[in-house]
Amino acid sequence: MNKTQVTYRFQDGLGIKNHRSAIFPPYDWNSRNQSKIITAVADLKRLVEERNLSLKDVAKFMHEPVANDQAPRGLTWKT
């Protein structure tokens, strides 16, 4: 199986110093997951930029279970 990797490149205000952060969403890189991957990338980008959070923090929050006996939240963070 091929894993999906998302890399976000942060820039300072002048674009001089760049650093990157990468995560592996829980979707294999295949055509069946195309819409899930596109949605996940768009949501990750929006939340990183709007909430000023790290990519790893956003990804962890988006995919952590609500409780031990419940399914993962997925991409439904609206607050």
Beta strands, then each sheet from edge to edge (+ up, - down):
strand 1: 6-11
strand 2: 18-23
sheet 1: 1+ 2-
end
